[in-house]
Amino acid sequence: MKNQPITLAVVGATGLVGRKMLQVLEERNFPVGRVIPVASEKSAGKTVHFRGKDIPVMNLEKAIEQKPSLVLFSAGGNISQAWAPRFAETGSYVVDNSSAWRMDPDVPLVVPEINPHTIHSGTHIIANPNCSTIQMVMVLAPLHKNYVVKRVVVSTYQSVTGTGKKAVEQLENERVGLAAEKVYPHPIDLNCLPHCDVFLENGYTREEMKMVNETRKILQDASIQITATAVRVPVMGGHSESVNVELQKPFGMDEIRKLLAGTPGIKVQDDPQHFQYPMPVTSHEWDEVFVGRLRKDESCDNALNLWIVSDNLRKGAATNAVQISEYLLEQELI
């Protein structure tokens, strides 16, 4: 790694993911010489906390003048589409957490444990995958490498933190009986909404199609058959997924457990007789992807069921972005 601390900007620094990015950068002792928190004009006068200091936020125009070496974006697709290329033109490396660049064939979509090799010196915009996709592909990647994934059926149980601060406020207010600004079209407390993101003409939501398309791109296999149902639940600790995977090669369950337990970034919690299985409440503030309820699908040859849980603000967003940044450092690209 280069020894010189870098200048780093965080766009969307006052949001849930932006603040989590700053927290993870601090926890992992990322070599930041100067941090530039960036937010919209409505956040003027606000500060964010980093390494014991309260740092005033600035707008995008001022931030781009600073020519940071690295920019972490978590401010929505429209902002990213407009501004990420402008930062890249100054020589900055951009790691973007929105959906703006994920399916661009010229932009790598990266989970560092799986496909960091898709990043090269000419790559100045790098896409962070969708949170639900990241935790699923972390488990699918070793299965695909060893047994070849044929088909995936996934149902998600997604935390309100995936929608943002206003969704958390809606849940908290509803829970204590206060009138709440509605981010969702229905109450979320004591409810489940089979509705993450907008509905498309094919009847799926955009979130569901992200999981389909991003998984194929990351695993570099367009032949994998995937279908998804994404559900929002009144939870704040992390996202959960029920995943049924059909493989092309036969397997033993002991082999699967050993394979997953030996995969970096995955922690197997699979002792249901003693009530040990992944849960959002126990994944909160962890970077690992937790997997349990491992069992053969008795209705289909060469298929198994898994329950996958991860903190969507950490590995599903901030931690993955920081890991990409660490790879850029290791390769001496920044």
Protein Blocks (a to p, Z undefined) as FASTA:
>chain_A
ZZbdcddddehklmmklmmmmmmmmmnopacfbdcddddfklgoiacdeehiacddddfk
lmmmnopabdcddebjklmmmmmmmmmmnopacddfbfklmmgmkbccddfklmmmlpcf
klmbdcdddfklmmmmmmmmmmmmmnopabdcddddddfklnomklmmmmmmmmnopacd
dfbfbdfehpacdbehjddfkopafklmmmmmmmmmmnopakbccdddddddddfkbccd
ddddddfbdcdfklmmmmmmmpghiacdddfknopacdfklmgopabdcdehiacdfkbg
hiacddddddfklmmmmmmmmmmmmmmmmnopZZ
